[in-house]
Structures are given as structure tokens and as C-alpha cells.
Amino acid sequence: MNTQQYSCDKCHATEHRTGEIRTTGSGLSRFLNLQNQKFTAISCSKCGFTELFRTDSGGALGNILDVLSN
């Protein structure tokens, strides 16, 4: 959200916080706990309403590091 002004869809506040979460998919990635699904989270600082946006995963290197860290 670098080029646009943020406005919360629920309370219309303009202050926000961003973060990132990673989750497992289904099937084999879930069994091996490979967190190959990556999302950017944007949360309203006033009411806490949060939207998730899918981003590109870390690729093969990210998956290898994820397996080694389990």
C-alpha cells in the first residue's frame, strides 16, 4: 500500500499495520508441515479489521528451509 492512501472498509480509519503470515496447503505439504502459502496482512489500527492478500511464495529455497526447520 505504498502508493495509495489506506482506508478501513469497516470504520474508515486511515492508520494501519502490515504483517505477513505463512500457512500450509493441503495434501503432502500439510502432512510435512510445509508452509508454502504466503499472505500479506493489513490490519486497521483502530478496529482491528484485517484483510489478507496472497503473495508469491518463497520458492524452492523457502520450502527447503522450512523442511529443515521442522
N, CA, C and O atoms as a Tripos MOL2 file, in Angstrom:
@<TRIPOS>MOLECULE
protein
  280   279    70     0     0
PROTEIN
NO_CHARGES

@<TRIPOS>ATOM
      1 N           0.8250   -1.1830    0.0000 N.3       1 MET1
      2 CA          0.0000    0.0000    0.0000 C.3       1 MET1
      3 C           0.8760    1.2550    0.0000 C.2       1 MET1
      4 O           0.5080    2.2640    0.6030 O.2       1 MET1
      5 N           1.9910    1.2040   -0.6480 N.am      2 ASN2
      6 CA          2.9120    2.3210   -0.6650 C.3       2 ASN2
      7 C           2.4060    3.5080   -1.4670 C.2       2 ASN2
      8 O           2.6810    4.6530   -1.1070 O.2       2 ASN2
      9 N           1.6720    3.2610   -2.5480 N.am      3 THR3
     10 CA          1.2790    4.3570   -3.4290 C.3       3 THR3
     11 C          -0.1470    4.8270   -3.1970 C.2       3 THR3
     12 O          -0.5540    5.8300   -3.7830 O.2       3 THR3
     13 N          -0.9170    4.1420   -2.3670 N.am      4 GLN4
     14 CA         -2.3070    4.5170   -2.1500 C.3       4 GLN4
     15 C          -2.5480    4.8450   -0.6820 C.2       4 GLN4
     16 O          -1.8500    4.3450    0.2010 O.2       4 GLN4
     17 N          -3.5360    5.6830   -0.4350 N.am      5 GLN5
     18 CA         -3.9550    6.0090    0.9180 C.3       5 GLN5
     19 C          -4.8150    4.8650    1.4390 C.2       5 GLN5
     20 O          -5.7440    4.4320    0.7570 O.2       5 GLN5
     21 N          -4.5160    4.3660    2.6460 N.am      6 TYR6
     22 CA         -5.2960    3.2910    3.2410 C.3       6 TYR6
     23 C          -6.5550    3.8500    3.8790 C.2       6 TYR6
     24 O          -6.5220    4.9030    4.5150 O.2       6 TYR6
     25 N          -7.6710    3.1390    3.7060 N.am      7 SER7
     26 CA         -8.9230    3.4640    4.3740 C.3       7 SER7
     27 C          -9.5970    2.1510    4.7460 C.2       7 SER7
     28 O          -9.8570    1.3180    3.8780 O.2       7 SER7
     29 N          -9.8790    1.9650    6.0270 N.am      8 CYS8
     30 CA        -10.5100    0.7370    6.5110 C.3       8 CYS8
     31 C         -11.9180    0.6130    5.9310 C.2       8 CYS8
     32 O         -12.6720    1.5860    5.9160 O.2       8 CYS8
     33 N         -12.2700   -0.5720    5.4590 N.am      9 ASP9
     34 CA        -13.5990   -0.8050    4.8960 C.3       9 ASP9
     35 C         -14.6870   -0.7930    5.9630 C.2       9 ASP9
     36 O         -15.8530   -0.5680    5.6380 O.2       9 ASP9
     37 N         -14.3420   -1.0250    7.2180 N.am     10 LYS10
     38 CA        -15.3390   -1.0930    8.2910 C.3      10 LYS10
     39 C         -15.5460    0.2470    8.9970 C.2      10 LYS10
     40 O         -16.6820    0.6980    9.1450 O.2      10 LYS10
     41 N         -14.4470    0.8950    9.4390 N.am     11 CYS11
     42 CA        -14.5910    2.1230   10.2330 C.3      11 CYS11
     43 C         -14.0170    3.3560    9.5450 C.2      11 CYS11
     44 O         -14.1270    4.4610   10.0760 O.2      11 CYS11
     45 N         -13.4080    3.1890    8.3770 N.am     12 HIS12
     46 CA        -12.8700    4.2750    7.5490 C.3      12 HIS12
     47 C         -11.6710    4.9990    8.1670 C.2      12 HIS12
     48 O         -11.3470    6.1140    7.7560 O.2      12 HIS12
     49 N         -11.0100    4.3780    9.1500 N.am     13 ALA13
     50 CA         -9.7840    4.9520    9.7140 C.3      13 ALA13
     51 C          -8.6730    4.8590    8.6660 C.2      13 ALA13
     52 O          -8.7590    4.0640    7.7300 O.2      13 ALA13
     53 N          -7.6380    5.6690    8.8280 N.am     14 THR14
     54 CA         -6.5600    5.6900    7.8400 C.3      14 THR14
     55 C          -5.2490    5.1100    8.3630 C.2      14 THR14
     56 O          -4.2940    4.9770    7.5970 O.2      14 THR14
     57 N          -5.1800    4.7610    9.6460 N.am     15 GLU15
     58 CA         -3.9600    4.1650   10.2090 C.3      15 GLU15
     59 C          -4.0330    2.6450   10.0980 C.2      15 GLU15
     60 O          -5.0810    2.0440   10.3370 O.2      15 GLU15
     61 N          -2.9040    2.0300    9.7320 N.am     16 HIS16
     62 CA         -2.9000    0.5760    9.5700 C.3      16 HIS16
     63 C          -1.5490   -0.0070    9.9290 C.2      16 HIS16
     64 O          -0.5550    0.7090   10.0420 O.2      16 HIS16
     65 N          -1.5280   -1.3280   10.1080 N.am     17 ARG17
     66 CA         -0.3050   -2.0820   10.3470 C.3      17 ARG17
     67 C          -0.2660   -3.2130    9.3240 C.2      17 ARG17
     68 O          -1.3090   -3.7470    8.9490 O.2      17 ARG17
     69 N           0.9210   -3.5740    8.8760 N.am     18 THR18
     70 CA          1.0560   -4.6720    7.9320 C.3      18 THR18
     71 C           1.8980   -5.7780    8.5510 C.2      18 THR18
     72 O           2.7160   -5.5340    9.4370 O.2      18 THR18
     73 N           1.6860   -6.9810    8.0760 N.am     19 GLY19
     74 CA          2.4500   -8.1300    8.5310 C.3      19 GLY19
     75 C           2.3870   -9.2240    7.4820 C.2      19 GLY19
     76 O           1.8300   -9.0370    6.4010 O.2      19 GLY19
     77 N           2.9550  -10.3500    7.8120 N.am     20 GLU20
     78 CA          2.9970  -11.4760    6.8730 C.3      20 GLU20
     79 C           2.7010  -12.7570    7.6460 C.2      20 GLU20
     80 O           3.1660  -12.9420    8.7700 O.2      20 GLU20
     81 N           1.9190  -13.6390    7.0240 N.am     21 ILE21
     82 CA          1.6850  -14.9540    7.6050 C.3      21 ILE21
     83 C           1.9650  -16.0110    6.5450 C.2      21 ILE21
     84 O           1.8330  -15.7580    5.3480 O.2      21 ILE21
     85 N           2.3520  -17.1950    7.0010 N.am     22 ARG22
     86 CA          2.5710  -18.3350    6.1170 C.3      22 ARG22
     87 C           1.7600  -19.5010    6.6670 C.2      22 ARG22
     88 O           1.7120  -19.7150    7.8780 O.2      22 ARG22
     89 N           1.1250  -20.2520    5.7760 N.am     23 THR23
     90 CA          0.3110  -21.3890    6.1770 C.3      23 THR23
     91 C           0.6420  -22.5980    5.3160 C.2      23 THR23
     92 O           1.2460  -22.4740    4.2500 O.2      23 THR23
     93 N           0.2410  -23.7620    5.7910 N.am     24 THR24
     94 CA          0.3960  -24.9690    4.9830 C.3      24 THR24
     95 C          -0.7420  -25.0470    3.9830 C.2      24 THR24
     96 O          -1.7960  -24.4390    4.1740 O.2      24 THR24
     97 N          -0.5240  -25.7880    2.9330 N.am     25 GLY25
     98 CA         -1.5710  -26.0410    1.9590 C.3      25 GLY25
     99 C          -2.3190  -27.3030    2.3510 C.2      25 GLY25
    100 O          -2.5770  -27.5360    3.5320 O.2      25 GLY25
    101 N          -2.6650  -28.1100    1.3720 N.am     26 SER26
    102 CA         -3.3360  -29.3740    1.6580 C.3      26 SER26
    103 C          -2.4820  -30.5170    1.1280 C.2      26 SER26
    104 O          -1.4750  -30.2960    0.4560 O.2      26 SER26
    105 N          -2.8920  -31.7210    1.4350 N.am     27 GLY27
    106 CA         -2.1880  -32.8960    0.9380 C.3      27 GLY27
    107 C          -0.8280  -33.0820    1.5680 C.2      27 GLY27
    108 O          -0.6860  -32.9970    2.7880 O.2      27 GLY27
    109 N           0.1830  -33.3370    0.7360 N.am     28 LEU28
    110 CA          1.5290  -33.6370    1.2050 C.3      28 LEU28
    111 C           2.1570  -32.4650    1.9500 C.2      28 LEU28
    112 O           2.8560  -32.6700    2.9420 O.2      28 LEU28
    113 N           1.9200  -31.2520    1.4890 N.am     29 SER29
    114 CA          2.5080  -30.0970    2.1800 C.3      29 SER29
    115 C           1.9550  -29.9690    3.5960 C.2      29 SER29
    116 O           2.6680  -29.5400    4.5040 O.2      29 SER29
    117 N           0.6940  -30.3380    3.7890 N.am     30 ARG30
    118 CA          0.1100  -30.3080    5.1320 C.3      30 ARG30
    119 C           0.7350  -31.3940    6.0030 C.2      30 ARG30
    120 O           1.0640  -31.1460    7.1630 O.2      30 ARG30
    121 N           0.8990  -32.5800    5.4560 N.am     31 PHE31
    122 CA          1.4920  -33.6960    6.1920 C.3      31 PHE31
    123 C           2.9250  -33.3740    6.6170 C.2      31 PHE31
    124 O           3.3260  -33.7000    7.7340 O.2      31 PHE31
    125 N           3.6950  -32.7390    5.7370 N.am     32 LEU32
    126 CA          5.0840  -32.4020    6.0260 C.3      32 LEU32
    127 C           5.2430  -31.0380    6.6990 C.2      32 LEU32
    128 O           6.3610  -30.6090    6.9820 O.2      32 LEU32
    129 N           4.1270  -30.3640    6.9540 N.am     33 ASN33
    130 CA          4.1210  -29.0380    7.5680 C.3      33 ASN33
    131 C           4.9460  -28.0320    6.7550 C.2      33 ASN33
    132 O           5.6830  -27.2250    7.3210 O.2      33 ASN33
    133 N           4.8160  -28.0870    5.4320 N.am     34 LEU34
    134 CA          5.4730  -27.1210    4.5480 C.3      34 LEU34
    135 C           4.5910  -25.8770    4.4460 C.2      34 LEU34
    136 O           3.4900  -25.9390    3.9000 O.2      34 LEU34
    137 N           5.0560  -24.7860    4.9540 N.am     35 GLN35
    138 CA          4.2690  -23.5630    4.9410 C.3      35 GLN35
    139 C           4.5340  -22.8070    3.6400 C.2      35 GLN35
    140 O           5.2760  -21.8260    3.5990 O.2      35 GLN35
    141 N           3.8970  -23.3050    2.5790 N.am     36 ASN36
    142 CA          4.1580  -22.7790    1.2460 C.3      36 ASN36
    143 C           3.1160  -21.7650    0.7740 C.2      36 ASN36
    144 O           3.1900  -21.3000   -0.3640 O.2      36 ASN36
    145 N           2.1660  -21.4190    1.6060 N.am     37 GLN37
    146 CA          1.1730  -20.4030    1.2740 C.3      37 GLN37
    147 C           1.5520  -19.1220    2.0160 C.2      37 GLN37
    148 O           1.6530  -19.1330    3.2430 O.2      37 GLN37
    149 N           1.7620  -18.0210    1.2960 N.am     38 LYS38
    150 CA          2.2360  -16.7800    1.9030 C.3      38 LYS38
    151 C           1.2090  -15.6720    1.6660 C.2      38 LYS38
    152 O           0.7190  -15.4950    0.5500 O.2      38 LYS38
    153 N           0.8910  -14.9290    2.7290 N.am     39 PHE39
    154 CA         -0.0950  -13.8590    2.6510 C.3      39 PHE39
    155 C           0.4320  -12.5990    3.3280 C.2      39 PHE39
    156 O           1.1600  -12.6770    4.3170 O.2      39 PHE39
    157 N           0.0630  -11.4450    2.7950 N.am     40 THR40
    158 CA          0.3130  -10.1680    3.4490 C.3      40 THR40
    159 C          -0.9640   -9.7800    4.1760 C.2      40 THR40
    160 O          -2.0500   -9.8390    3.5990 O.2      40 THR40
    161 N          -0.8410   -9.3820    5.4450 N.am     41 ALA41
    162 CA         -1.9880   -8.9800    6.2560 C.3      41 ALA41
    163 C          -1.9380   -7.4750    6.4740 C.2      41 ALA41
    164 O          -0.8980   -6.9280    6.8400 O.2      41 ALA41
    165 N          -3.0600   -6.8130    6.2480 N.am     42 ILE42
    166 CA         -3.1780   -5.3800    6.5050 C.3      42 ILE42
    167 C          -4.3000   -5.2110    7.5180 C.2      42 ILE42
    168 O          -5.4460   -5.5720    7.2540 O.2      42 ILE42
    169 N          -3.9570   -4.6520    8.6960 N.am     43 SER43
    170 CA         -4.9130   -4.5160    9.8030 C.3      43 SER43
    171 C          -5.1440   -3.0560   10.1430 C.2      43 SER43
    172 O          -4.2050   -2.2610   10.1820 O.2      43 SER43
    173 N          -6.3880   -2.7120   10.3850 N.am     44 CYS44
    174 CA         -6.7500   -1.3750   10.8200 C.3      44 CYS44
    175 C          -6.2550   -1.1800   12.2550 C.2      44 CYS44
    176 O          -6.4880   -2.0340   13.1110 O.2      44 CYS44
    177 N          -5.5850   -0.0780   12.5190 N.am     45 SER45
    178 CA         -5.0820    0.2050   13.8620 C.3      45 SER45
    179 C          -6.2010    0.5670   14.8320 C.2      45 SER45
    180 O          -6.0250    0.4380   16.0440 O.2      45 SER45
    181 N          -7.3390    1.0140   14.3290 N.am     46 LYS46
    182 CA         -8.4400    1.4400   15.1930 C.3      46 LYS46
    183 C          -9.3590    0.2740   15.5830 C.2      46 LYS46
    184 O          -9.6010    0.0490   16.7690 O.2      46 LYS46
    185 N          -9.8670   -0.4640   14.5950 N.am     47 CYS47
    186 CA        -10.8530   -1.5070   14.9060 C.3      47 CYS47
    187 C         -10.2990   -2.9280   14.7930 C.2      47 CYS47
    188 O         -10.9290   -3.8690   15.2760 O.2      47 CYS47
    189 N          -9.1390   -3.0990   14.1670 N.am     48 GLY48
    190 CA         -8.5280   -4.4170   14.0620 C.3      48 GLY48
    191 C          -8.9590   -5.2290   12.8540 C.2      48 GLY48
    192 O          -8.4780   -6.3460   12.6660 O.2      48 GLY48
    193 N          -9.8470   -4.7030   12.0350 N.am     49 PHE49
    194 CA        -10.2750   -5.4270   10.8280 C.3      49 PHE49
    195 C          -9.0480   -5.7480    9.9850 C.2      49 PHE49
    196 O          -8.2190   -4.8740    9.7340 O.2      49 PHE49
    197 N          -8.9290   -7.0050    9.5480 N.am     50 THR50
    198 CA         -7.7500   -7.4530    8.8190 C.3      50 THR50
    199 C          -8.1320   -8.0690    7.4860 C.2      50 THR50
    200 O          -9.0710   -8.8600    7.4010 O.2      50 THR50
    201 N          -7.4000   -7.7000    6.4520 N.am     51 GLU51
    202 CA         -7.5600   -8.2920    5.1250 C.3      51 GLU51
    203 C          -6.2830   -9.0310    4.7850 C.2      51 GLU51
    204 O          -5.1870   -8.5730    5.1100 O.2      51 GLU51
    205 N          -6.4220  -10.1880    4.1220 N.am     52 LEU52
    206 CA         -5.2830  -10.9900    3.6930 C.3      52 LEU52
    207 C          -5.1850  -10.9470    2.1780 C.2      52 LEU52
    208 O          -6.1900  -11.0280    1.4710 O.2      52 LEU52
    209 N          -3.9440  -10.8170    1.6870 N.am     53 PHE53
    210 CA         -3.6880  -10.8080    0.2570 C.3      53 PHE53
    211 C          -2.6070  -11.8330   -0.0430 C.2      53 PHE53
    212 O          -1.5440  -11.8150    0.5780 O.2      53 PHE53
    213 N          -2.8710  -12.7340   -0.9970 N.am     54 ARG54
    214 CA         -1.9030  -13.7610   -1.3690 C.3      54 ARG54
    215 C          -0.7130  -13.1200   -2.0710 C.2      54 ARG54
    216 O          -0.8730  -12.2760   -2.9530 O.2      54 ARG54
    217 N           0.4880  -13.5390   -1.6610 N.am     55 THR55
    218 CA          1.7070  -13.0810   -2.3040 C.3      55 THR55
    219 C           2.4790  -14.2910   -2.8000 C.2      55 THR55
    220 O           2.1270  -15.4270   -2.4820 O.2      55 THR55
    221 N           3.5190  -14.0570   -3.5690 N.am     56 ASP56
    222 CA          4.3280  -15.1560   -4.0840 C.3      56 ASP56
    223 C           4.9980  -15.8800   -2.9320 C.2      56 ASP56
    224 O           5.4050  -15.2620   -1.9480 O.2      56 ASP56
    225 N           5.1100  -17.2070   -3.0620 N.am     57 SER57
    226 CA          5.7730  -17.9970   -2.0240 C.3      57 SER57
    227 C           7.2820  -17.8290   -2.1330 C.2      57 SER57
    228 O           7.7870  -17.2300   -3.0820 O.2      57 SER57
    229 N           7.9950  -18.3670   -1.1440 N.am     58 GLY58
    230 CA          9.4450  -18.2540   -1.0950 C.3      58 GLY58
    231 C          10.1530  -19.1340   -2.0990 C.2      58 GLY58
    232 O          11.3810  -19.0850   -2.1770 O.2      58 GLY58
    233 N           9.4470  -19.9320   -2.8660 N.am     59 GLY59
    234 CA         10.0400  -20.8000   -3.8660 C.3      59 GLY59
    235 C          10.6710  -22.0260   -3.2580 C.2      59 GLY59
    236 O          10.3980  -22.3730   -2.1090 O.2      59 GLY59
    237 N          11.5160  -22.6840   -4.0300 N.am     60 ALA60
    238 CA         12.1410  -23.9400   -3.6030 C.3      60 ALA60
    239 C          13.0310  -23.7480   -2.3830 C.2      60 ALA60
    240 O          13.0290  -24.5790   -1.4750 O.2      60 ALA60
    241 N          13.7920  -22.6580   -2.3570 N.am     61 LEU61
    242 CA         14.6770  -22.4190   -1.2180 C.3      61 LEU61
    243 C          13.8710  -22.2450    0.0670 C.2      61 LEU61
    244 O          14.2620  -22.7580    1.1160 O.2      61 LEU61
    245 N          12.7600  -21.5320   -0.0060 N.am     62 GLY62
    246 CA         11.9010  -21.3600    1.1650 C.3      62 GLY62
    247 C          11.3510  -22.6790    1.6570 C.2      62 GLY62
    248 O          11.2650  -22.9020    2.8640 O.2      62 GLY62
    249 N          10.9710  -23.5720    0.7270 N.am     63 ASN63
    250 CA         10.4570  -24.8880    1.1160 C.3      63 ASN63
    251 C          11.5490  -25.7510    1.7420 C.2      63 ASN63
    252 O          11.2930  -26.4680    2.7100 O.2      63 ASN63
    253 N          12.7490  -25.6890    1.2050 N.am     64 ILE64
    254 CA         13.8630  -26.4750    1.7660 C.3      64 ILE64
    255 C          14.1650  -26.0000    3.1890 C.2      64 ILE64
    256 O          14.3340  -26.8170    4.0940 O.2      64 ILE64
    257 N          14.2320  -24.6910    3.3840 N.am     65 LEU65
    258 CA         14.4930  -24.1690    4.7250 C.3      65 LEU65
    259 C          13.3590  -24.5210    5.6910 C.2      65 LEU65
    260 O          13.6010  -24.7630    6.8740 O.2      65 LEU65
    261 N          12.1290  -24.5480    5.1890 N.am     66 ASP66
    262 CA         11.0020  -24.9170    6.0160 C.3      66 ASP66
    263 C          11.1000  -26.3760    6.4670 C.2      66 ASP66
    264 O          10.8180  -26.6810    7.6260 O.2      66 ASP66
    265 N          11.4940  -27.2740    5.5730 N.am     67 VAL67
    266 CA         11.6470  -28.6990    5.9150 C.3      67 VAL67
    267 C          12.7500  -28.8500    6.9500 C.2      67 VAL67
    268 O          12.5860  -29.5910    7.9200 O.2      67 VAL67
    269 N          13.8690  -28.1630    6.7640 N.am     68 LEU68
    270 CA         14.9950  -28.2880    7.6890 C.3      68 LEU68
    271 C          14.6820  -27.7260    9.0640 C.2      68 LEU68
    272 O          15.2610  -28.1710   10.0550 O.2      68 LEU68
    273 N          13.7840  -26.7650    9.1440 N.am     69 SER69
    274 CA         13.4700  -26.1470   10.4360 C.3      69 SER69
    275 C          12.4540  -26.9420   11.2250 C.2      69 SER69
    276 O          12.2460  -26.6510   12.4030 O.2      69 SER69
    277 N          11.8060  -27.9410   10.6260 N.am     70 ASN70
    278 CA         10.8000  -28.7390   11.3430 C.3      70 ASN70
    279 C          11.4410  -29.6560   12.2750 C.2      70 ASN70
    280 O          10.7570  -30.4090   12.9690 O.2      70 ASN70
@<TRIPOS>BOND
     1     1     2 1
     2     2     3 1
     3     3     4 2
     4     3     5 am
     5     5     6 1
     6     6     7 1
     7     7     8 2
     8     7     9 am
     9     9    10 1
    10    10    11 1
    11    11    12 2
    12    11    13 am
    13    13    14 1
    14    14    15 1
    15    15    16 2
    16    15    17 am
    17    17    18 1
    18    18    19 1
    19    19    20 2
    20    19    21 am
    21    21    22 1
    22    22    23 1
    23    23    24 2
    24    23    25 am
    25    25    26 1
    26    26    27 1
    27    27    28 2
    28    27    29 am
    29    29    30 1
    30    30    31 1
    31    31    32 2
    32    31    33 am
    33    33    34 1
    34    34    35 1
    35    35    36 2
    36    35    37 am
    37    37    38 1
    38    38    39 1
    39    39    40 2
    40    39    41 am
    41    41    42 1
    42    42    43 1
    43    43    44 2
    44    43    45 am
    45    45    46 1
    46    46    47 1
    47    47    48 2
    48    47    49 am
    49    49    50 1
    50    50    51 1
    51    51    52 2
    52    51    53 am
    53    53    54 1
    54    54    55 1
    55    55    56 2
    56    55    57 am
    57    57    58 1
    58    58    59 1
    59    59    60 2
    60    59    61 am
    61    61    62 1
    62    62    63 1
    63    63    64 2
    64    63    65 am
    65    65    66 1
    66    66    67 1
    67    67    68 2
    68    67    69 am
    69    69    70 1
    70    70    71 1
    71    71    72 2
    72    71    73 am
    73    73    74 1
    74    74    75 1
    75    75    76 2
    76    75    77 am
    77    77    78 1
    78    78    79 1
    79    79    80 2
    80    79    81 am
    81    81    82 1
    82    82    83 1
    83    83    84 2
    84    83    85 am
    85    85    86 1
    86    86    87 1
    87    87    88 2
    88    87    89 am
    89    89    90 1
    90    90    91 1
    91    91    92 2
    92    91    93 am
    93    93    94 1
    94    94    95 1
    95    95    96 2
    96    95    97 am
    97    97    98 1
    98    98    99 1
    99    99   100 2
   100    99   101 am
   101   101   102 1
   102   102   103 1
   103   103   104 2
   104   103   105 am
   105   105   106 1
   106   106   107 1
   107   107   108 2
   108   107   109 am
   109   109   110 1
   110   110   111 1
   111   111   112 2
   112   111   113 am
   113   113   114 1
   114   114   115 1
   115   115   116 2
   116   115   117 am
   117   117   118 1
   118   118   119 1
   119   119   120 2
   120   119   121 am
   121   121   122 1
   122   122   123 1
   123   123   124 2
   124   123   125 am
   125   125   126 1
   126   126   127 1
   127   127   128 2
   128   127   129 am
   129   129   130 1
   130   130   131 1
   131   131   132 2
   132   131   133 am
   133   133   134 1
   134   134   135 1
   135   135   136 2
   136   135   137 am
   137   137   138 1
   138   138   139 1
   139   139   140 2
   140   139   141 am
   141   141   142 1
   142   142   143 1
   143   143   144 2
   144   143   145 am
   145   145   146 1
   146   146   147 1
   147   147   148 2
   148   147   149 am
   149   149   150 1
   150   150   151 1
   151   151   152 2
   152   151   153 am
   153   153   154 1
   154   154   155 1
   155   155   156 2
   156   155   157 am
   157   157   158 1
   158   158   159 1
   159   159   160 2
   160   159   161 am
   161   161   162 1
   162   162   163 1
   163   163   164 2
   164   163   165 am
   165   165   166 1
   166   166   167 1
   167   167   168 2
   168   167   169 am
   169   169   170 1
   170   170   171 1
   171   171   172 2
   172   171   173 am
   173   173   174 1
   174   174   175 1
   175   175   176 2
   176   175   177 am
   177   177   178 1
   178   178   179 1
   179   179   180 2
   180   179   181 am
   181   181   182 1
   182   182   183 1
   183   183   184 2
   184   183   185 am
   185   185   186 1
   186   186   187 1
   187   187   188 2
   188   187   189 am
   189   189   190 1
   190   190   191 1
   191   191   192 2
   192   191   193 am
   193   193   194 1
   194   194   195 1
   195   195   196 2
   196   195   197 am
   197   197   198 1
   198   198   199 1
   199   199   200 2
   200   199   201 am
   201   201   202 1
   202   202   203 1
   203   203   204 2
   204   203   205 am
   205   205   206 1
   206   206   207 1
   207   207   208 2
   208   207   209 am
   209   209   210 1
   210   210   211 1
   211   211   212 2
   212   211   213 am
   213   213   214 1
   214   214   215 1
   215   215   216 2
   216   215   217 am
   217   217   218 1
   218   218   219 1
   219   219   220 2
   220   219   221 am
   221   221   222 1
   222   222   223 1
   223   223   224 2
   224   223   225 am
   225   225   226 1
   226   226   227 1
   227   227   228 2
   228   227   229 am
   229   229   230 1
   230   230   231 1
   231   231   232 2
   232   231   233 am
   233   233   234 1
   234   234   235 1
   235   235   236 2
   236   235   237 am
   237   237   238 1
   238   238   239 1
   239   239   240 2
   240   239   241 am
   241   241   242 1
   242   242   243 1
   243   243   244 2
   244   243   245 am
   245   245   246 1
   246   246   247 1
   247   247   248 2
   248   247   249 am
   249   249   250 1
   250   250   251 1
   251   251   252 2
   252   251   253 am
   253   253   254 1
   254   254   255 1
   255   255   256 2
   256   255   257 am
   257   257   258 1
   258   258   259 1
   259   259   260 2
   260   259   261 am
   261   261   262 1
   262   262   263 1
   263   263   264 2
   264   263   265 am
   265   265   266 1
   266   266   267 1
   267   267   268 2
   268   267   269 am
   269   269   270 1
   270   270   271 1
   271   271   272 2
   272   271   273 am
   273   273   274 1
   274   274   275 1
   275   275   276 2
   276   275   277 am
   277   277   278 1
   278   278   279 1
   279   279   280 2
@<TRIPOS>SUBSTRUCTURE
     1 MET1         2 RESIDUE 1 A MET
     2 ASN2         6 RESIDUE 1 A ASN
     3 THR3        10 RESIDUE 1 A THR
     4 GLN4        14 RESIDUE 1 A GLN
     5 GLN5        18 RESIDUE 1 A GLN
     6 TYR6        22 RESIDUE 1 A TYR
     7 SER7        26 RESIDUE 1 A SER
     8 CYS8        30 RESIDUE 1 A CYS
     9 ASP9        34 RESIDUE 1 A ASP
    10 LYS10       38 RESIDUE 1 A LYS
    11 CYS11       42 RESIDUE 1 A CYS
    12 HIS12       46 RESIDUE 1 A HIS
    13 ALA13       50 RESIDUE 1 A ALA
    14 THR14       54 RESIDUE 1 A THR
    15 GLU15       58 RESIDUE 1 A GLU
    16 HIS16       62 RESIDUE 1 A HIS
    17 ARG17       66 RESIDUE 1 A ARG
    18 THR18       70 RESIDUE 1 A THR
    19 GLY19       74 RESIDUE 1 A GLY
    20 GLU20       78 RESIDUE 1 A GLU
    21 ILE21       82 RESIDUE 1 A ILE
    22 ARG22       86 RESIDUE 1 A ARG
    23 THR23       90 RESIDUE 1 A THR
    24 THR24       94 RESIDUE 1 A THR
    25 GLY25       98 RESIDUE 1 A GLY
    26 SER26      102 RESIDUE 1 A SER
    27 GLY27      106 RESIDUE 1 A GLY
    28 LEU28      110 RESIDUE 1 A LEU
    29 SER29      114 RESIDUE 1 A SER
    30 ARG30      118 RESIDUE 1 A ARG
    31 PHE31      122 RESIDUE 1 A PHE
    32 LEU32      126 RESIDUE 1 A LEU
    33 ASN33      130 RESIDUE 1 A ASN
    34 LEU34      134 RESIDUE 1 A LEU
    35 GLN35      138 RESIDUE 1 A GLN
    36 ASN36      142 RESIDUE 1 A ASN
    37 GLN37      146 RESIDUE 1 A GLN
    38 LYS38      150 RESIDUE 1 A LYS
    39 PHE39      154 RESIDUE 1 A PHE
    40 THR40      158 RESIDUE 1 A THR
    41 ALA41      162 RESIDUE 1 A ALA
    42 ILE42      166 RESIDUE 1 A ILE
    43 SER43      170 RESIDUE 1 A SER
    44 CYS44      174 RESIDUE 1 A CYS
    45 SER45      178 RESIDUE 1 A SER
    46 LYS46      182 RESIDUE 1 A LYS
    47 CYS47      186 RESIDUE 1 A CYS
    48 GLY48      190 RESIDUE 1 A GLY
    49 PHE49      194 RESIDUE 1 A PHE
    50 THR50      198 RESIDUE 1 A THR
    51 GLU51      202 RESIDUE 1 A GLU
    52 LEU52      206 RESIDUE 1 A LEU
    53 PHE53      210 RESIDUE 1 A PHE
    54 ARG54      214 RESIDUE 1 A ARG
    55 THR55      218 RESIDUE 1 A THR
    56 ASP56      222 RESIDUE 1 A ASP
    57 SER57      226 RESIDUE 1 A SER
    58 GLY58      230 RESIDUE 1 A GLY
    59 GLY59      234 RESIDUE 1 A GLY
    60 ALA60      238 RESIDUE 1 A ALA
    61 LEU61      242 RESIDUE 1 A LEU
    62 GLY62      246 RESIDUE 1 A GLY
    63 ASN63      250 RESIDUE 1 A ASN
    64 ILE64      254 RESIDUE 1 A ILE
    65 LEU65      258 RESIDUE 1 A LEU
    66 ASP66      262 RESIDUE 1 A ASP
    67 VAL67      266 RESIDUE 1 A VAL
    68 LEU68      270 RESIDUE 1 A LEU
    69 SER69      274 RESIDUE 1 A SER
    70 ASN70      278 RESIDUE 1 A ASN
